[in-house]
Amino acid sequence: MTTKPSGAVGAHNAKVMNRFELTKRLVAQLKRDEAVIGGIGNANFDLWASGQRPQNFYMLGSMGLAIPIALGVAIAQPRRHVIALEGDGSLLMQLGCLATVADRAPKNLTIIVWDNGIYQITGSQPTASAATADLVAIARGAGIANSAWAADEADFDRLSASALDGEGPSLIAVRIDSEAAVATTDRDPVQIRERFMRGIGAKGGAGA
Ligand SMILES: Cc1ncc(C[n+]2csc(CCOP(=O)(O)OP(=O)(O)O)c2C)c(N)n1
């Protein structure tokens, strides 16, 4: 099964949803120790607040790295499904990664883009996706054919379930509101890395 585009839904007629609600819906679907890479700021804050899992990695400090990190994990562990959660501003800073994902085409990779049309965490300056740039069109142009806007919450559930079960790479873009994240991730990069490495069985323990 593949992630089919949901028809006529585009960047500007998709429902505006809530990132925390949808992050919780996504995490509730995870049953097979899927790895989840949360991008800088709100993407990983809401992942943290949705229930900490050893297979979660929380990117701190650098924009645009959730997808490249997820790509690396997906290539290294092809039997594990890997999900990247990234903000629109962060993806716009690192668009080249979409072409690399399409080129390597890992079947086990799903990208979810939270598009609020702003760089929310640094003062809500507008991003290009607020007006001109359609991130699904960009992803398809980069070669990720299974790219779609989520029309509403039920469509998000359907697209994410299909992506988790099917052949990727897939990209789901979601228009979201500008609600602040409900919590912030503990800023301990060494612990985040160690937990994640153990969580995906890549390391026996600290110093191993
Ligand atoms: C390379 C880099 N440039 C700028 C920043 C400052 N910065 C941190 S988060 C952020 C905005 C992120 O926007 P987006 O990914 O859309 O997420 P949102 O805040 O809207 O949830 C900016 C500009 C940074 N951390 N790294």
The ligand as a Tripos MOL2 file, in Angstrom:
@<TRIPOS>MOLECULE
LIG
   26    27     1     0     0
SMALL
NO_CHARGES

@<TRIPOS>ATOM
      1 C1         20.7310   27.2450   11.1970 C.3       1 LIG1
      2 C2         19.7870   27.9660   12.1310 C.ar      1 LIG1
      3 N1         19.2770   29.1800   11.7640 N.ar      1 LIG1
      4 C3         18.4350   29.8300   12.6020 C.ar      1 LIG1
      5 C4         18.1320   29.3020   13.8110 C.ar      1 LIG1
      6 C5         17.1600   30.0370   14.7530 C.3       1 LIG1
      7 N2         15.8870   29.3370   14.7400 N.ar      1 LIG1
      8 C6         15.6250   28.3300   15.6060 C.ar      1 LIG1
      9 S1         14.1080   27.6530   15.4010 S.2       1 LIG1
     10 C7         13.7610   28.7320   14.1630 C.ar      1 LIG1
     11 C8         12.4280   28.6950   13.4730 C.3       1 LIG1
     12 C9         11.9800   27.2850   13.1010 C.3       1 LIG1
     13 O1         10.8420   27.3940   12.2640 O.3       1 LIG1
     14 P1          9.9880   26.1340   11.9050 P.3       1 LIG1
     15 O2         10.8720   25.0040   11.5480 O.co2     1 LIG1
     16 O3          8.9630   26.5520   10.8990 O.co2     1 LIG1
     17 O4          9.2830   25.7220   13.2620 O.3       1 LIG1
     18 P2          8.2620   26.5560   14.1910 P.3       1 LIG1
     19 O5          9.0960   27.4120   15.0810 O.co2     1 LIG1
     20 O6          7.3550   27.3390   13.3030 O.co2     1 LIG1
     21 O7          7.5500   25.4860   14.9510 O.co2     1 LIG1
     22 C10        14.8300   29.6010   13.9120 C.ar      1 LIG1
     23 C11        14.8280   30.6820   12.8810 C.3       1 LIG1
     24 C12        18.7180   28.0640   14.1590 C.ar      1 LIG1
     25 N3         18.4800   27.4690   15.3300 N.pl3     1 LIG1
     26 N4         19.5340   27.4190   13.3020 N.ar      1 LIG1
@<TRIPOS>BOND
     1     1     2 1
     2     2     3 ar
     3     2    26 ar
     4     3     4 ar
     5     4     5 ar
     6     5     6 1
     7     5    24 ar
     8     6     7 1
     9     7     8 ar
    10     7    22 ar
    11     8     9 ar
    12     9    10 ar
    13    10    11 1
    14    10    22 ar
    15    11    12 1
    16    12    13 1
    17    13    14 1
    18    14    15 2
    19    14    16 1
    20    14    17 1
    21    17    18 1
    22    18    19 2
    23    18    20 1
    24    18    21 1
    25    22    23 1
    26    24    25 1
    27    24    26 ar
@<TRIPOS>SUBSTRUCTURE
     1 LIG1         1 GROUP 0 **** ****
